[in-house]
Amino acid sequence: MISIDHRDDLIAAVVFGEFTLADCREFEELADYMIKTGGSLDVLFDLREMSGFTVDLAVEEIRHTLRHAHDFRRIAILTDDQWVTWSAWVSQFFVDAEIKVFDNEEDARLWLESNQTPA
């Protein structure tokens, strides 16, 4: 299950339990809309409560990442899972975005806000 919040040019998503293709598509629809209407985005993914993910999700994530390689500025990932950390490191080769892994939400949000442009 995924819970998504957004404001301005930031999407914050929290995954609970298994991360599924339907969850991914919900995130993608919002991201695609926000990119079309406002340009590049920052993302906060909280994966601390994620128990796993489906294979079809992994394939779709790769497709979406390649389609939007230049549309994300910063991606903050909250996790303590080494596999997720490793995956984030590998993802940096395919996108222009800065990707950073955090174990503290406040630090992640401060990092994302340090890149915000004044209104």
C-alpha positions as CSV (number, residue, x, y, z in Angstrom):
1,M,0.0,0.0,0.0
2,I,1.2,3.5,-0.8
3,S,0.3,6.9,0.7
4,I,1.2,9.9,-1.4
5,D,1.2,13.6,-0.5
6,H,2.4,16.4,-2.8
7,R,2.9,20.1,-2.8
8,D,4.5,22.5,-5.3
9,D,7.3,20.4,-6.8
10,L,7.6,17.7,-4.1
11,I,6.0,14.3,-4.0
12,A,6.3,12.4,-0.7
13,A,5.4,8.7,-0.8
14,V,5.2,6.2,2.1
15,V,5.1,2.5,1.3
16,F,3.5,0.1,3.8
17,G,3.9,-3.7,3.3
18,E,4.4,-4.9,-0.2
19,F,5.1,-2.3,-2.9
20,T,3.0,-3.4,-5.9
21,L,2.6,-2.4,-9.5
22,A,-0.7,-0.7,-8.7
23,D,1.1,1.4,-6.0
24,C,3.8,2.3,-8.6
25,R,1.3,3.3,-11.2
26,E,-0.5,5.6,-8.7
27,F,2.9,7.3,-8.0
28,E,3.7,7.5,-11.7
29,E,0.4,9.1,-12.7
30,L,0.9,11.9,-10.2
31,A,4.5,12.4,-11.1
32,D,3.7,12.5,-14.8
33,Y,1.0,15.0,-14.2
34,M,3.2,17.2,-12.1
35,I,6.1,17.0,-14.6
36,K,3.8,18.1,-17.4
37,T,2.3,21.0,-15.5
38,G,5.4,22.2,-13.5
39,G,8.6,20.7,-14.7
40,S,11.1,18.8,-12.6
41,L,10.4,17.3,-9.2
42,D,11.9,16.3,-5.9
43,V,10.8,13.1,-4.4
44,L,10.8,11.7,-0.8
45,F,10.3,7.9,-0.7
46,D,9.8,6.5,2.8
47,L,10.5,2.8,2.4
48,R,11.1,2.0,6.1
49,E,7.8,0.1,6.4
50,M,8.1,-1.7,3.0
51,S,8.2,-5.5,3.4
52,G,9.0,-6.2,-0.2
53,F,8.1,-5.6,-3.8
54,T,6.7,-7.5,-6.8
55,V,8.8,-8.3,-9.8
56,D,6.4,-6.5,-12.2
57,L,7.0,-3.4,-10.0
58,A,10.7,-3.6,-10.5
59,V,10.4,-3.8,-14.3
60,E,7.9,-0.9,-14.3
61,E,10.2,1.2,-12.1
62,I,13.1,0.8,-14.5
63,R,10.8,1.8,-17.5
64,H,9.6,4.9,-15.7
65,T,13.1,5.9,-14.6
66,L,14.4,5.7,-18.1
67,R,11.4,7.7,-19.5
68,H,12.0,10.4,-17.0
69,A,15.8,10.4,-16.6
70,H,16.0,14.2,-16.7
71,D,12.7,15.1,-14.9
72,F,13.7,14.6,-11.2
73,R,16.1,16.9,-9.3
74,R,16.5,15.2,-6.0
75,I,15.3,11.9,-4.7
76,A,15.5,11.2,-0.9
77,I,15.0,7.6,0.2
78,L,14.3,6.7,3.8
79,T,15.4,3.2,4.5
80,D,17.6,1.0,6.6
81,D,17.6,-1.9,4.1
82,Q,20.9,-2.5,2.4
83,W,19.4,-3.8,-0.8
84,V,17.3,-0.7,-1.2
85,T,20.4,1.4,-0.5
86,W,22.3,-0.5,-3.2
87,S,19.5,-0.1,-5.7
88,A,19.5,3.6,-5.1
89,W,23.2,3.8,-5.7
90,V,22.8,1.9,-9.0
91,S,19.9,4.1,-10.1
92,Q,22.2,7.1,-10.1
93,F,23.7,5.8,-13.3
94,F,20.4,6.2,-15.2
95,V,19.0,9.5,-14.0
96,D,20.3,13.1,-13.7
97,A,18.8,13.4,-10.2
98,E,20.8,13.5,-7.0
99,I,19.8,10.4,-5.0
100,K,20.6,10.2,-1.3
101,V,19.6,7.6,1.3
102,F,18.6,8.7,4.8
103,D,17.6,6.9,8.0
104,N,16.0,10.1,9.4
105,E,13.0,11.9,7.8
106,E,13.9,15.3,9.2
107,D,17.4,15.1,7.5
108,A,15.8,14.0,4.3
109,R,13.3,16.8,4.2
110,L,16.0,19.4,5.1
111,W,18.2,18.1,2.2
112,L,15.2,18.4,-0.2
113,E,14.3,21.9,1.0
114,S,17.8,23.1,0.6
115,N,17.3,22.8,-3.1
116,Q,14.0,24.6,-3.3
117,T,13.8,27.7,-5.4
118,P,12.1,30.7,-3.8
119,A,8.5,31.4,-4.9
